[in-house]
Amino acid sequence: MPITLPSYREQAPEVKERFDRLKQRPVKMEVRGLYKVFGSTDGPVTALQGIDFTLHRREFLSVIGPSGCGKSTLIRILAGLEIPTSGEVSVDGQVVRGPGADCGMVFQSYTLFPWLTVKQNVMFGLKIAGNSSNKAEAEAREWVSLVGLERFENSYPNQLSGGMKQRAAIARALANRPKVLLMDEPFGALDAQTRANMQSYLLEIWRNVDVSIVFITHDLDEAIYLADRILVLKANPGEVEELIEVPVPRPRATSQFLEPPFLATRKRLEALIHPPEKSLKQRLKISRMTEVGDDVE
Amino acid sequence: MPKNKVPWFAVRQDLSGRRQSLLALLSFALPIGLWCLVSYVPSIWHPDVRLHISAEREGSSTVYTPGNHLGKDHFQRFVQTIREQNLEIQRYWRGEQEVTEPPRMVRRSNQRVLRQIGRFAVANGWLERDERQDDEKLFEIWRGLAEGELRGREQRLTEENLEILRANWAWLEEMETFSAAALPAIPLQQLLPQGRPANPVFLPNPHDVVLSWWDLFSEEPTGEGKTLRERLGYSLRIVFSGFLLSCLIGLPLGVLCGTYNLFSRLFEPFVDFFRYMPAPVFSTLLVAIFGAHDAPKIALIFVGTFFQMVLVIAKTTRLLDRSLLEAAQTLGAKNRHLVLKVIVPGVMPNVYNDLRILLGWAWTWLVIAELIGVKAGLTEFIETQGRWRNFDLVFPVIITIGLIGFATDQLLAFLRRFLFPWEPKGYRLSLNWLTEGHRKE
């Protein structure tokens, strides 16, 4: 029996009210007409085409899209690590001209400095910003305990598990008080159990810290569970397909995964990211290699 | 509990620590064992004869003295020649031929026959080293040998030589005590050359090498010539001066080349070209510029290591994970901080390993450096003693150089744990087999 779902556009009154409030908040990051063209041996390839969006204060934005849609290029441009072919990114009205402390970033690969302990890693940005060692250490301690790594503050990164490394990386990025926190598939390398824990952790941290987050993922559930809005990109060229306002009320809980607003959003995302006309059966010619009965079909 | 052991031949699997240590010990024990085998088992490979009794050949200007090495064939011919000479002498004894030489000359050559056993007597402990030409004592030893009282422990006379000795003694014993004037005026037979199988001089026996190693390095300075310890100190100073100078300029330049494309493009092409010119080709030039003493030697080691160092360090620096730099940038680090706080600490462990390898190169260039200008240091010693074929003195020095290099590397490998505590604990130190092996057990 097919389950009838509401439209993902239907918002409960408290959700709608929340979005109204969110849009009233000041804009932290503004992206205008972003193009990125790479030169290749087969001529120029357009990676991103006309990307526009705004990120409000304390907003959580997920970016999702099929592989090759330019998600990583987008976030690297936002961080100032790559220069757009045209268009611009501004943070608090200031155009981003290169990487800096305004936009913190958490990478998928573990980028903790292996020669520094967890605490020293967290102190890194603070000391560069000119804080005294004592002040930096005191602040770093707070951030380390916020991500639950007090017992490991003097451990080196290679003594930590993958999840602990990413928690330390988040602490390191947040300790710098960035205006925007950019996260490039930060939990992509973790196992499912750890990943679920990290998602809850991140929401808890974000609730307590004044920071706007752009979160890249290819995991649909992760995107819905975490985000206020989801920016869906499509590939070739990378364009904004849709900007979805997630109708799932906050505070989020894993129990919401089976509720109608969540499922409706998920269905919409499925449709956008895995269009039905390109199903597996049509793309792959698999010949039959078994003579066992049909009980698997 | 039964242990599941890794079989001896397992592709890309580590053996147990005990086995690894055992094999590491064997890797030293095997060559040393082979050396002992070749040296101490006469049936294996002894192409030479080392003389302990020599003789004079008439009409030949080549003189062999005890201690000399002869090829086996040559030795046989040598013995045969002396035998034939002795047959001639027996003709005088039988009166078939008249002695034409003046008695003075005959007595002189008989005195030399008497002295034939000089070294032989020393080897057996009957004489002190400086008594080899003490004819009175030698005479008493002849008596002892002829009457069977002395037999010899270390070296013994062959039956043939005993007979010759006794036949001579029949002439000599009339003297009662030695006097040069009373030597018989008729020629005596020479003892035949005697020796034992030996390896060529370039392969001294292990125990000789160990003994001369001890002698060389326990030598106290006498003010006359340099002791080996002084030479070692000199060589170490040259190696480390050259190498430190190289590091002083090469390290920062290498890191800069690995960090900034500007420096890389500006320096690396020329450095890459220059390193293909082997350092020794500059030796005469360096002597012309820096004089003949220490400076050109240090400069040669510098030339030999500097250019390699720049390229190797630049490459190591480029291998640093880019994402670490990007992470640092998003934390607000700019140029100076990126270099000092990220690149330098990030590449340090690998640079340290590179330097260990380059230090090995410095030792290689030392051998050439010490031969340019005024020869000096360990190499001069090796060169001189090698020319005199004193290989039992050369070997200890060569082995010492090897040991110092090996020990330095081990020490640096050991220090690495303390300098870079964040490097994974399981890191395999090159050749640090013994400690590593036992810890694993």
Interface residues (C-beta under 8 A of the other chain):
Chain A: A79 G80 L81 G98 P99 G100 A101 C103 G104 M105 F107 S109 T111 F113 P114 W115 L116 F124 G125 I128 A129 Y156 P157 N158 A169 R172 A173 N176 P178 L182
Chain B: D321 S323 L324 E326 A327 A328 Q329 T330 L331 G332 A333 H337 K341 V342 P345 G346 M348 F420 P421 W422 P424
